[in-house]
């Protein structure tokens, strides 16, 4: 049978899960961690924006309760629902890695099971010799 103390602790954790309390402190600590490393103001803004997206995705769960599972779900959400590019997903991962290591003081460990965006193959556009000759021959000197 649950005691009054465990019931109170459980209800407090339940309130903290969805309260958004504590995130203001996280943003302040994020700003400090970025500034101490002399990162650009644009980097600070981008880190703050991505952290805000993560907070919204995690439904403002208390920062202490946010874990690697939330990160996996968020990165997969970005890939599937938001259809972001591979570089944007990598950027989001690095922002969250920074947030966890330098602000929350948590270690990521291995993040496996995340839907990864595939890079689109880069097809180089190369013109044939005949196409180049045709383009050059159709050009006129500007003074004539």
Secondary structure as GFF3:
##gff-version 3
##sequence-region A 1 144
A	DSSP	alpha_helix	4	17	.	.	.	ID=ss1
A	DSSP	alpha_helix	23	36	.	.	.	ID=ss2
A	DSSP	alpha_helix	41	57	.	.	.	ID=ss3
A	DSSP	three_ten_helix	63	65	.	.	.	ID=ss4
A	DSSP	alpha_helix	68	80	.	.	.	ID=ss5
A	DSSP	alpha_helix	86	98	.	.	.	ID=ss6
A	DSSP	pi_helix	99	104	.	.	.	ID=ss7
A	DSSP	alpha_helix	129	138	.	.	.	ID=ss8
###
